Amino acid sequence: MQHIPVKRVRNIFEQLLKLLTTGGIGVIHLTYAKKKFEKSYGAMPNTIIRQLRNAFKMVKQFLGELLPFQKDPEMQMNMHNLNHLLFLLQNAGVQKFYTEFTDHGGNFGIVLYFQK
């Protein structure tokens, strides 16, 4: 799920939870923080540099679509809000969950196992 945009993952997750029946088990893996942002507990600080970087990415993407040659697409590594996903789990009637931490080259992740 870490390679799928955050809003889309939330929508997919909501749909999957609707399909989970009583006693059903689900497993999801995603990333939630970056080790390099230790001072802000893994969250990317909202700075002018970040805003400029995002603007540059948009311009680069736009220009890339105009140019006749194509490069391989950049692999996304999205950070997901665990509070949102845990809220969705509990709101859907999930009673139990277990977790394991993962580390993908400084991208902190989590595997959630849950049962309704």
C-alpha positions as CSV (number, residue, x, y, z in Angstrom):
1,M,0.0,0.0,0.0
2,Q,2.9,2.3,0.5
3,H,3.2,2.8,-3.3
4,I,-0.4,3.9,-3.7
5,P,-1.5,7.5,-2.9
6,V,-2.8,8.1,0.6
7,K,-6.3,9.1,-0.3
8,R,-6.7,6.1,-2.6
9,V,-5.4,3.7,0.1
10,R,-8.0,5.0,2.6
11,N,-10.8,4.4,0.1
12,I,-9.5,0.9,-0.7
13,F,-9.2,0.1,3.0
14,E,-12.7,1.3,3.7
15,Q,-14.1,-0.9,0.9
16,L,-12.1,-3.9,2.2
17,L,-13.4,-3.4,5.7
18,K,-17.0,-3.4,4.3
19,L,-16.3,-6.9,2.9
20,L,-14.9,-8.3,6.2
21,T,-17.4,-10.5,7.9
22,T,-17.7,-11.2,11.6
23,G,-14.8,-13.4,12.5
24,G,-13.0,-12.5,9.3
25,I,-9.3,-11.7,9.3
26,G,-7.4,-9.0,7.4
27,V,-3.8,-8.1,6.9
28,I,-2.4,-4.8,5.5
29,H,1.1,-3.5,5.1
30,L,2.0,0.2,4.8
31,T,4.6,2.8,5.7
32,Y,3.9,5.6,8.1
33,A,7.1,7.5,8.8
34,K,10.6,8.3,7.6
35,K,13.6,7.8,9.9
36,K,15.4,10.8,8.4
37,F,12.7,13.1,10.0
38,E,13.5,12.0,13.5
39,K,13.1,15.4,15.0
40,S,9.5,15.5,13.9
41,Y,8.8,11.9,14.9
42,G,9.0,10.6,11.3
43,A,6.7,13.2,9.7
44,M,8.0,15.4,7.0
45,P,8.2,18.9,8.4
46,N,6.1,21.4,6.5
47,T,8.8,23.9,5.4
48,I,9.2,26.3,2.5
49,I,11.8,23.9,1.1
50,R,9.2,21.1,1.1
51,Q,6.6,23.3,-0.6
52,L,9.2,24.3,-3.3
53,R,10.2,20.7,-3.8
54,N,6.6,19.7,-4.3
55,A,6.1,22.6,-6.8
56,F,9.3,21.5,-8.7
57,K,8.0,17.9,-8.9
58,M,4.7,19.1,-10.4
59,V,6.6,21.2,-13.0
60,K,8.9,18.3,-13.7
61,Q,6.0,15.9,-14.2
62,F,4.2,18.4,-16.5
63,L,7.3,18.9,-18.6
64,G,7.9,15.1,-18.7
65,E,4.5,14.6,-20.2
66,L,5.2,17.2,-23.0
67,L,8.6,15.7,-23.9
68,P,8.6,12.9,-26.5
69,F,10.8,10.5,-24.5
70,Q,9.6,8.6,-21.4
71,K,11.6,7.7,-18.3
72,D,10.6,5.0,-15.9
73,P,8.1,6.4,-13.4
74,E,9.3,7.4,-10.0
75,M,8.4,4.8,-7.3
76,Q,6.2,6.5,-4.7
77,M,6.8,5.8,-1.0
78,N,3.8,7.3,0.7
79,M,3.4,7.7,4.4
80,H,0.0,6.8,5.8
81,N,-1.7,8.2,8.8
82,L,-2.1,5.4,11.3
83,N,-4.7,7.3,13.3
84,H,-7.0,7.4,10.3
85,L,-6.6,3.7,9.6
86,L,-7.1,2.7,13.3
87,F,-10.2,4.8,13.4
88,L,-11.6,3.0,10.3
89,L,-10.7,-0.4,11.9
90,Q,-12.5,0.3,15.1
91,N,-15.4,2.0,13.4
92,A,-15.9,-1.1,11.2
93,G,-16.2,-3.3,14.3
94,V,-12.7,-4.7,14.4
95,Q,-12.2,-6.1,17.9
96,K,-8.6,-7.4,17.8
97,F,-5.4,-6.4,16.1
98,Y,-1.8,-7.3,16.2
99,T,1.1,-5.5,14.6
100,E,4.7,-6.0,13.4
101,F,7.1,-3.2,12.6
102,T,9.1,-3.1,9.3
103,D,11.9,-0.9,8.0
104,H,12.4,-0.4,4.3
105,G,15.7,1.6,4.1
106,G,14.6,4.2,6.6
107,N,10.9,4.1,5.7
108,F,9.2,2.8,8.8
109,G,6.3,0.5,8.1
110,I,3.8,-1.6,9.9
111,V,1.9,-4.8,9.2
112,L,-1.6,-4.8,10.7
113,Y,-3.3,-8.1,11.4
114,F,-6.9,-7.7,12.4
115,Q,-10.1,-9.6,13.1
116,K,-13.7,-8.5,13.2
